[in-house]
Amino acid sequence: MFRDVGTIDDESCREFQHSIELVGRKWSAAILLALARGAQRFGEVHHAVDGISNRLLAVRLKELQTQNLVERTVIPTTPVEIRNALTESGRELLVGLMPLIHWQQRWRVNPRRQVDQS
C-alpha cells in the first residue's frame, strides 16, 4: 500500500509538510470548498464559511493566493468588483482531498463531539 513512500526525499517531505499545514490551517479547507461550490465574492465566501471573521477570511484568502491555490480578479466597475476562484492547482488539490471528505462523510467525524476523558 505504501510502496512509493521510499522514493520521497527529504526536500519533498518538507514541501509536503508545508502543504499539509497550509490546508490544515483553520478555515483554509472550508474556503477552498466554498470556492469549489461557486462562491466568488468576499461576502459569498464569508456567508458560506460559517463562523469565520472578515479579518481572518482576508488573511486566509491572501495565503491561498500566495500559494497559487486561489486567484483574485479585479473587475474595474463602479464599485470595483473582486472575484476569487480556484486555480488549476487549487482544483487539483480538492481532487486529492475528496477521499478525506468522503471518509468524513462516511464516518461522521464531528469536531463538536466530546471525547470521553475517563
Residue pairs with C-beta under 8 A, 6 or more apart in sequence:
8 16
22 28
22 63
22 64
22 67
22 69
23 29
23 32
23 93
23 97
25 60
25 63
26 56
27 49
27 52
27 56
27 57
27 60
28 60
28 63
28 64
29 97
30 48
30 49
30 52
31 45
31 49
31 52
31 57
31 60
31 61
31 64
31 70
32 64
32 69
32 70
32 86
32 90
32 93
32 94
32 97
33 94
34 44
34 45
34 48
34 49
35 45
35 70
35 84
35 85
35 86
35 90
36 86
36 91
36 94
37 48
38 44
39 45
39 47
39 48
39 84
40 83
40 84
40 85
41 81
41 82
41 83
41 84
42 54
42 57
42 58
42 61
42 82
42 84
45 57
45 61
45 84
46 52
46 54
46 57
49 57
52 60
61 70
61 72
61 84
64 70
64 90
65 71
65 72
65 84
68 87
68 89
68 90
69 86
69 87
69 89
69 90
69 93
70 84
70 85
70 86
70 87
70 90
71 84
71 85
71 86
71 87
72 82
72 83
72 84
73 82
73 83
73 84
73 85
74 80
74 81
74 82
75 81
75 82
75 83
86 94
103 109
